[in-house]
Amino acid sequence: MHIVLIAAKSDNNVIGRENDLVWDLPADQQFLEDQISEGLLLTGRKSFESSQGAELFEDTSRVILLTRQKEYQAGQAMVASSLGEALKLAEEQGAQRLCVLGGASVYEDSMSCADQLIITEVHETFEGDSFFPDIDTRVWKEVWREDHQKDEENPYDYSFVKYKKIYMD
């Protein structure tokens, strides 16, 4: 199973504040939807319950929800209480691709088992309370980048970036 972390982060690694995004970037929303069109989705409870999550995780049959609340119900979503349990559920579902969509602790926990990072870099600094982990260039190699300038719809410069894990022999 191919495990992909997908996130949008600012130059200072902010991914959110008070369980919401701190920017509006329509191009990133479309890019995200394209990246997750195939595959099972893994997310934490707070991300699932966020305003963006309500829209993004509308089809709960494709979602594994990671939460410590053992009795949590989320439509048809599968619920796991640990990353190991979530990965096992994904394998049992026959997932070829697992898209990890946050939040911060889910990214932190799953970074070591991921094969790929797909990151939207928002070229601005923001105040926030949720952060993406640092990307260690000894572990991750940038393999693709597409840079964009701000425009009428997208108020910040941004880049779409893909990283592959460097496997040591």
C-alpha positions in Angstrom: 0.0 0.0 0.0 1.3 3.4 -1.0 1.0 5.9 1.9 0.8 9.6 0.9 0.7 12.6 3.2 -1.1 15.5 1.6 -1.1 19.0 3.2 -1.1 22.7 2.6 1.4 24.6 4.8 2.7 28.1 5.1 6.3 29.1 5.0 6.4 28.7 8.8 4.7 25.3 8.6 1.3 26.5 9.8 -1.6 24.2 8.7 -4.4 25.7 10.7 -5.7 27.8 13.6 -8.6 27.0 15.8 -9.4 23.9 13.7 -9.7 25.8 10.5 -7.6 26.9 7.5 -6.0 30.4 7.8 -6.1 31.1 4.1 -8.4 30.7 1.1 -6.6 29.3 -2.0 -9.0 27.9 -4.5 -6.2 26.4 -6.7 -5.1 24.3 -3.7 -8.6 23.0 -3.1 -8.8 21.8 -6.7 -5.3 20.3 -6.5 -6.2 18.5 -3.3 -9.4 17.0 -4.8 -7.3 15.8 -7.8 -4.8 14.1 -5.5 -7.4 12.3 -3.4 -9.7 11.2 -6.2 -8.5 7.7 -5.9 -7.6 6.1 -2.6 -8.7 5.7 0.9 -8.6 8.8 3.2 -7.2 8.9 6.7 -7.9 11.8 9.0 -8.1 12.7 12.6 -11.3 13.6 14.3 -10.7 17.4 14.5 -9.9 17.6 10.8 -13.0 15.5 10.1 -15.2 17.8 12.1 -13.7 21.0 10.7 -15.6 23.2 8.2 -13.2 22.0 5.4 -13.6 18.4 6.6 -17.4 18.5 6.3 -17.1 19.2 2.6 -14.0 17.0 2.0 -15.2 13.9 3.8 -18.8 14.0 2.6 -18.4 10.5 1.2 -17.6 8.8 4.5 -17.4 5.3 2.9 -13.8 6.3 1.8 -12.7 7.5 5.2 -10.8 6.0 8.1 -11.2 8.3 11.1 -8.4 8.2 13.7 -9.7 9.1 17.2 -9.1 8.1 20.9 -12.9 8.2 21.4 -13.7 4.5 21.0 -17.5 5.0 20.6 -17.2 7.7 18.0 -19.6 7.3 15.0 -19.1 9.1 11.7 -21.6 7.8 9.1 -20.0 5.0 7.1 -16.5 6.0 8.1 -14.3 3.3 9.6 -13.0 4.3 13.1 -9.5 3.5 14.4 -8.0 4.3 17.8 -4.4 4.1 16.6 -2.3 4.5 13.5 -1.5 0.8 13.5 -5.2 0.0 13.6 -5.9 2.5 10.8 -3.2 1.0 8.6 -4.6 -2.5 9.3 -8.1 -1.4 8.3 -6.7 0.2 5.1 -5.0 -3.1 4.2 -8.1 -5.1 5.0 -10.0 -2.8 2.6 -7.5 -3.6 -0.1 -6.4 0.0 -0.4 -3.6 0.6 -3.0 -3.3 4.2 -1.9 -3.9 5.7 1.5 -4.1 9.6 1.6 -3.3 11.0 5.0 -5.0 14.4 5.4 -4.1 15.5 8.9 -4.3 17.0 11.4 -1.0 17.8 12.9 -0.7 14.8 15.2 -1.8 12.4 12.5 0.9 13.9 10.1 3.5 13.6 12.9 2.6 10.0 13.6 2.4 8.8 10.0 5.4 10.6 8.6 7.7 7.7 9.3 5.6 5.1 7.4 4.7 7.4 4.4 6.2 6.8 1.0 5.4 10.3 -0.5 4.5 13.8 0.6 2.3 16.1 -1.6 2.6 19.6 -0.2 1.1 22.9 -1.2 3.5 25.5 0.0 1.7 28.8 0.7 4.5 31.4 0.4 3.4 33.5 3.4 3.7 33.3 7.2 0.6 33.0 9.3 -0.3 32.8 13.0 -1.5 29.3 13.8 -1.8 26.6 16.4 -1.4 23.6 14.2 1.8 22.8 12.3 3.1 20.4 9.7 6.2 18.5 10.8 9.6 19.6 9.4 10.5 17.9 6.2 13.9 16.3 6.7 15.9 16.4 3.4 18.0 13.5 4.6 14.8 11.4 4.4 12.8 13.2 1.7 13.8 14.2 -1.8 11.9 16.8 -3.8 11.0 15.2 -7.1 8.5 17.6 -8.6 7.6 21.3 -8.2 5.1 23.6 -9.9 5.3 27.3 -8.8 2.4 29.8 -9.1 2.1 33.5 -8.7 -0.9 35.0 -6.8 -3.8 36.1 -9.0 -7.3 37.4 -8.7 -8.6 34.1 -7.2 -5.5 33.0 -5.2 -4.2 35.8 -3.0 -0.8 34.2 -2.2 2.1 32.8 -4.2 2.2 29.0 -3.9 3.9 25.9 -5.1 2.7 22.3 -5.5 5.6 20.0 -4.4 6.0 16.3 -4.3 8.6 14.4 -2.2 9.6 10.8 -2.3 11.1 9.0 0.6 14.9 8.2 0.3 15.4 4.6 1.1 18.8 3.7 2.5 20.4 0.4 1.7 
